[in-house]
Amino acid sequence: MEKQQGYRVAVVGATGAVGEKMLETLEKKDFPIESLTLLSSSRSAGKSITFKGEELIVKEATPESFEGIQIALFSAGGSVSKSLAHEAVKRGAVVIDNTSAFRMDKDVPLVVPEVNEADIANHQGIIANPNCSTIQMVAALKPIQDAFGMTRVIVSTYQAVSGAGTIASEELRQQSQAFLSGEELNPEILPVKGDEKHYPIAFNALPQIDTFQDNGYTFEEMKMINETKKILHSDALHVAATCVRLPFFTSHAESVYIEVENEDLQVSDVQQVLSQAEGIVLEDDPSNQQYPTPLSAAGRSEVFVGRVRKDPDNPKGFHLWVVSDNLLKGAAWNSVQIAESLIKNKLL
Amino acid sequence: MEKQQGYRVAVVGATGAVGEKMLETLEKKDFPIESLTLLSSSRSAGKSITFKGEELIVKEATPESFEGIQIALFSAGGSVSKSLAHEAVKRGAVVIDNTSAFRMDKDVPLVVPEVNEADIANHQGIIANPNCSTIQMVAALKPIQDAFGMTRVIVSTYQAVSGAGTIASEELRQQSQAFLSGEELNPEILPVKGDEKHYPIAFNALPQIDTFQDNGYTFEEMKMINETKKILHSDALHVAATCVRLPFFTSHAESVYIEVENEDLQVSDVQQVLSQAEGIVLEDDPSNQQYPTPLSAAGRSEVFVGRVRKDPDNPKGFHLWVVSDNLLKGAAWNSVQIAESLIKNKLL
């Protein structure tokens, strides 16, 4: 058998929470790699990381770092993407960007492969990976939209701290220990590292993810609203979101209300479509207390759906509970899927 | 000044999570008491509890325990209420019942004093205290319903473990410690003590509160749906609920979507009405990151509302974030308020 061609890959933000999962995923899925370049800010440069048994040194990302790179996976924050993604493209790389820097740009496809893989073909050097909370929701909703038509989405999220980075996970761990020991909590990171006020996350719930916009919504909520419409190719779809940070480490959960076009639709119809959808696992058997939870979804790359039920009053309304590992399908795994699609469709 | 008349009060379930808060509330609000009888199951009988500096012994609740009692506050579970509430009424007591045993009975007023105090006048011996998650929601929604008309409610809850009793709080504490120490979790209580399966609550989220009904909704969700319509006197109101148990000890939070009758209504109109409503504290200033959280509401008897905003697509839609201490306004404080109203309106 002919040896599969390998690619020259760079991971920007290799030492972060998503970067770590990106490397785990490339290794686990045996992604075809000819050379792997690990990049980061100057702060983390010099660290060593083991990949497939080989020790690699993380280098500071500069425009020149991308010479000869074919695929650049960015997850080092929006400002790094804004300053370096175009430099990578200029040098011939295709950038898969995990930040919000370019997601709403008209020229940048925003892609969840199970949902809108065809959009990748329109790329002009940059492909955006959607926000973690958006990815799992649209993955669950697309099969329903295709089968039955969908007019409306209202989501309330239950989001893990790892979405705010390794430092947020560390803060939850430290605060939880302090709380249980009766010690004082000293919040410094959450809800938003760069924002003015910080609140305890241990044994608490914070209805703020990312900064507030002028309209009273947080940026996280606006991401879910705008990205969902873009990925599902439907400006007419009504979408509203409330995003809440909670004291668990991994996986986002979502209570999703949707309205479909057909009032005769039954729970079993929705379950049937979800059970056959790519990348979706239906875990929905109330009589056996079966439903997904953040802990049960952690470490897995699928999107789990349970608690499918019809609205008690609106025959077009349905409720779902959607859970997925925010660092895998919500970030690393979706990015690697995009890279695999680029290769498969000869779009590099 | 004439000394205020005191009443002969019994607390049934005095050693439980709500019972404890009931006694704290009676003491703190200086409720007029001539005699206080503490009752429980045989299991907890014999324990001693200090009330206003005096040591009281908890006795086993029997029909005869209620001889001479004027006000009986029940919070020892539905089966205790079902077997003893009528015995108490037969002996002349008015029962304020904190369980779900009688809430939907036509003859039993279901009361949140700020919302439907007048219903107390129709009591026939038993007045029901609504479910904790219902109380805080209807307290926030009633002023909006009165001022603007309301047609629809969709709620996703974020509920504290103390709603499942002291044993559930203890389970969260033990599991959290075990998780942080890298030890195995052995769930035995949550989501529902008497149900077949148990899942870890530490650093997790469980989309099941109370047992599942045949329609796929949990009993907690059906309580929110049915009780809300009864308390707000509106069978036509559309109500849907998703109830989720989360790893914090105190206060329930709720992401509430409502539809009002008037599409010209603005966020400031809703805020204005809430800021003047009895028992409500508006904490809503996104520009200063001001919003309520479970920790900030714990130990306080009001209902806190923040994150008021208009739906991005539906001009009749609004979103709110409602938080309150589930053991105080959600249980003990609301029960004591009902008792105060009975006295004030000479309904004993």
Interface residues (C-beta under 8 A of the other chain):
Chain A: R152 I154 S156 Y158 R173 S176 Q177 L180 P191 D195 E196 K197 Y199 P200 F203 N204 A205 L206 P207 Q208 F212 N215 G216 Y217 I225 H238 V239 A240 T242 V244 L246 P247 F248 F249 A253 S255 Y257 V267 P286 S287 N288 Q289 Y291 T293 P294 L295 S296 G306 R307 V308 R309 K310 D311 P312 D313 N314 G317 H319 W321
Chain B: R152 I154 S156 Y158 R173 S176 Q177 L180 P191 D195 E196 K197 Y199 P200 F203 N204 A205 L206 P207 Q208 F212 N215 G216 Y217 I225 H238 V239 A240 T242 V244 L246 P247 F248 F249 A253 S255 Y257 V267 P286 S287 N288 Q289 Y291 T293 P294 L295 S296 G306 R307 V308 R309 K310 D311 P312 D313 N314 G317 H319 W321
